[in-house]
Amino acid sequence: MNPFDKTRRAVEDALQRYSPRGLLLYFLPIALIPATFIALGEGHVLKVLVNAAGFALYMLAAVCLRRGLQAEYVYHKSRIAGPPNPPLKTIAAAIAALATGMVAWLGVGHSLPAGMLFASGAFLGMYLRYGFDPRAEKRKITAAYGYSGDEIRQALEDSSRVIRGIEQANGRIRNAELNRRIERICDIADDILADIAADPRNFRRARKFLNVYLDGARQVTEGYAETHRQTTSEELEQNFRNVLETIESTFQEQHQKLLEEDAFDLDVKIEVLNTQLKREGIR
């Protein structure tokens, strides 16, 4: 991958990760707050309940939408992810439609058919603005060594979320050199997951990588991202750099071993990495 492509992908990842998409839904029902108090002052109990319920439903739809957008980001980022389950964006559209129809009918006083039209419009608007959840399965994963295809896929998807967590922590670190190292680590990790998905026979030999290496990389990156904001210790930065060098070289070696079908001394490497993480005092 050339430097221009890496820069472009980094920008695209940042836009996806910190996108304000979906936040508008938190602000749309604000008008229901004064409407609820007005109805309360007028003694319209039904309108009070409807407006309050409508506001709560819009908030729930907003939460579902944001989480659905995050799940969609993970899906598009990963090479092996299955479709988001549950389909939160679609659920959010249905909840927003229900809230709109209910408020239009019982809150504002429109007829039931008109309320249904408002609900349909809200559902269509959610679809046109945000779309529905992706449903295509990216890659069929077969069973191997006593593990079902679903078990392997779930493990790989969990690992993919760990990698995305490392990327998010990387976004909080203000050091270009360290950022590039962490990006390389994430790229190698994604390649390893893709190789396992392509040949599930590698899953048995890669389990310790998934369980130990990735989780160790996430812990140390998140720990440094949090700590370095409170201190500018050069020693801490150098310790973190040393750990990243070890993780990167270990990831590269693990990837090569998978390609060569050679698992020799992997357990030793895991123990070496664990020892260094503890010694450097970052984990």
C-alpha positions in Angstrom: 0.0 0.0 0.0 1.5 3.3 -1.0 1.7 6.4 1.3 -1.1 8.2 -0.5 -3.5 5.2 0.0 -2.5 4.9 3.7 -3.2 8.6 4.2 -6.5 8.4 2.4 -7.6 5.3 4.4 -6.6 7.0 7.7 -8.7 10.0 6.8 -11.6 7.8 5.8 -11.3 5.7 9.0 -11.3 8.9 11.1 -14.4 10.3 9.4 -16.2 7.0 9.9 -15.1 6.5 13.5 -15.9 10.1 14.6 -18.8 10.8 12.2 -21.6 12.9 13.6 -24.1 10.8 11.6 -27.1 9.9 13.6 -26.7 12.7 16.2 -29.5 14.7 14.5 -32.1 12.2 15.8 -31.2 13.2 19.4 -32.2 16.8 18.6 -35.4 16.3 16.5 -37.7 15.4 19.4 -36.6 18.4 21.6 -39.9 20.2 20.6 -41.7 17.4 22.5 -40.4 18.7 25.8 -42.2 22.0 25.9 -45.2 20.3 24.3 -45.4 17.9 27.2 -45.4 20.7 29.8 -48.0 22.7 27.8 -50.2 19.7 27.7 -49.6 19.2 31.4 -50.6 22.8 32.1 -53.8 22.3 30.0 -54.7 19.1 31.8 -54.4 16.8 28.8 -53.1 13.7 30.4 -53.2 11.6 27.2 -51.1 14.2 25.3 -48.6 14.3 28.2 -48.2 10.6 28.1 -48.0 10.5 24.3 -45.5 13.3 24.1 -43.3 11.8 26.9 -43.5 8.3 25.3 -42.7 9.8 21.9 -39.6 11.6 23.3 -38.4 8.4 24.9 -38.9 6.4 21.7 -36.9 8.9 19.7 -34.1 8.7 22.2 -34.1 4.9 21.9 -34.1 5.2 18.1 -31.2 7.5 18.3 -29.2 5.1 20.5 -30.0 2.2 18.2 -29.0 4.2 15.1 -25.7 5.3 16.5 -24.8 1.7 17.5 -26.0 0.4 14.2 -23.7 2.9 12.4 -20.8 1.7 14.6 -21.6 -1.9 13.7 -21.8 -1.0 10.1 -18.4 0.6 10.3 -16.9 -2.6 11.8 -18.7 -4.6 9.0 -17.2 -2.5 6.2 -13.8 -2.4 7.9 -13.5 -6.1 8.4 -12.9 -8.6 5.6 -14.7 -11.5 7.3 -17.5 -9.9 9.3 -21.0 -11.2 9.0 -24.0 -8.9 8.7 -24.8 -6.8 11.9 -27.1 -8.7 14.2 -29.5 -7.4 15.4 -30.1 -5.0 12.5 -30.1 -1.9 14.7 -30.4 0.7 11.9 -33.6 -0.9 10.7 -34.9 -1.2 14.2 -34.1 2.5 14.7 -36.1 3.4 11.6 -39.1 1.3 12.9 -39.0 2.9 16.3 -38.8 6.4 14.8 -41.7 5.6 12.5 -43.8 4.4 15.5 -43.0 7.5 17.5 -43.8 9.8 14.7 -47.1 8.1 13.9 -48.1 8.0 17.6 -47.4 11.7 18.2 -49.1 12.8 15.0 -52.2 10.8 15.8 -52.6 10.9 19.6 -50.5 13.9 20.4 -51.3 16.4 17.6 -54.7 15.1 16.8 -54.4 14.0 13.2 -56.6 11.1 12.0 -55.3 7.6 12.2 -54.7 7.4 8.4 -52.8 10.6 8.5 -50.7 9.3 11.5 -49.8 6.2 9.4 -48.7 8.5 6.6 -46.5 10.4 8.9 -45.1 7.1 10.2 -44.4 5.9 6.7 -42.7 9.2 5.8 -40.5 8.9 8.9 -39.5 5.3 8.0 -38.7 6.4 4.4 -36.7 9.3 5.6 -34.6 7.2 7.9 -33.9 4.8 5.0 -33.0 7.6 2.5 -30.7 9.3 5.1 -29.1 6.3 6.7 -30.0 3.2 4.7 -30.6 -0.2 6.2 -28.2 -2.6 7.7 -25.9 -4.6 5.3 -27.2 -8.2 5.1 -24.6 -9.8 2.8 -22.2 -12.4 4.3 -18.7 -11.4 3.2 -17.2 -14.9 3.3 -18.4 -18.3 4.0 -16.3 -19.9 6.7 -16.2 -23.7 6.9 -15.8 -25.9 10.0 -12.3 -27.1 11.0 -10.7 -29.2 13.7 -13.9 -29.6 15.7 -14.9 -25.9 15.5 -18.1 -25.0 13.6 -18.0 -22.3 10.9 -20.2 -20.1 13.2 -17.7 -20.5 16.1 -14.8 -19.6 14.0 -16.6 -16.6 12.5 -17.7 -15.4 15.9 -14.1 -15.6 17.2 -12.8 -13.7 14.1 -15.5 -11.0 14.5 -14.7 -10.6 18.2 -11.0 -10.2 17.2 -11.9 -7.7 14.5 -13.7 -5.6 17.1 -10.5 -5.7 19.3 -8.6 -4.4 16.3 -11.1 -1.6 15.9 -10.7 -0.8 19.6 -6.9 -0.5 19.0 -7.6 1.9 16.2 -9.8 4.0 18.3 -7.2 4.2 21.1 -4.6 5.1 18.4 -6.8 8.1 17.5 -6.3 9.5 21.0 -2.5 9.3 20.8 -0.8 12.5 19.5 2.4 11.0 18.1 2.8 10.4 14.3 5.5 7.8 14.7 3.6 5.8 17.2 0.4 6.2 15.2 2.1 4.7 12.1 3.4 1.7 14.2 -0.1 1.0 15.6 -1.6 1.3 12.1 0.9 -1.3 10.8 0.1 -3.6 13.7 -3.7 -3.3 12.9 -3.0 -4.0 9.2 -1.0 -7.1 10.0 -3.7 -8.3 12.4 -6.4 -7.8 9.7 -4.3 -9.8 7.3 -4.0 -12.6 9.8 -7.8 -12.7 10.3 -8.3 -12.7 6.6 -5.9 -15.7 6.2 -7.7 -17.6 8.9 -11.0 -17.0 7.3 -9.6 -18.1 3.9 -8.2 -21.3 5.5 -10.0 -22.1 8.8 -7.5 -24.9 9.4 -5.2 -22.1 10.7 -7.7 -21.3 13.5 -6.5 -23.9 15.9 -2.9 -22.7 15.7 -3.9 -19.0 15.8 -6.1 -19.2 18.9 -3.4 -18.0 21.2 -2.6 -15.1 18.9 -6.2 -14.1 19.0 -6.6 -14.5 22.7 -3.2 -13.2 23.9 -1.5 -11.0 21.3 -4.5 -9.0 20.2 -5.8 -8.5 23.7 -2.3 -7.5 24.9 -2.0 -5.0 22.1 -5.4 -3.5 22.9 -4.6 -3.2 26.7 -1.2 -1.6 26.2 -2.5 0.8 23.5 -5.6 1.8 25.5 -3.4 2.1 28.6 -0.9 4.4 26.9 -3.6 6.5 25.2 -5.1 7.2 28.6 -1.8 7.7 30.5 0.1 9.9 28.1 -2.7 12.5 28.3 -1.8 13.0 31.9 2.0 12.9 31.7 4.7 13.7 29.1 7.2 11.2 30.5 9.8 10.4 27.9 10.5 7.1 29.6 6.9 6.0 29.3 6.9 6.9 25.6 10.1 4.9 25.0 8.7 1.9 27.0 5.6 2.1 24.8 7.7 2.3 21.7 9.7 -0.8 22.7 6.5 -2.7 23.3 5.1 -1.7 19.9 8.3 -2.9 18.2 7.9 -6.2 19.9 4.2 -6.5 19.1 4.8 -5.6 15.4 7.7 -8.0 14.9 5.7 -10.8 16.7 2.6 -10.1 14.6 4.7 -10.3 11.4 6.3 -13.5 12.6 2.9 -15.0 13.5 1.6 -14.1 10.1 4.5 -15.7 8.4 4.2 -18.8 10.5 0.6 -19.1 9.4 1.6 -18.9 5.8 4.3 -21.4 6.3 2.2 -23.7 8.5 4.9 -23.5 11.2 3.8 -23.1 14.8 7.2 -23.8 16.3 8.2 -21.7 19.4 4.9 -19.7 19.3 4.2 -20.4 23.0 7.7 -19.1 23.8 7.0 -15.9 21.9 3.8 -15.4 23.7 5.5 -15.7 27.1 8.2 -13.3 26.0 5.6 -10.7 25.0 3.7 -11.1 28.2 6.9 -10.7 30.2 7.8 -7.5 28.4 4.4 -6.0 28.8 4.6 -6.5 32.5 8.2 -5.3 32.7 7.5 -2.1 30.8 4.8 -1.2 33.3 2.2 -0.1 30.6 -0.2 -2.9 30.6 
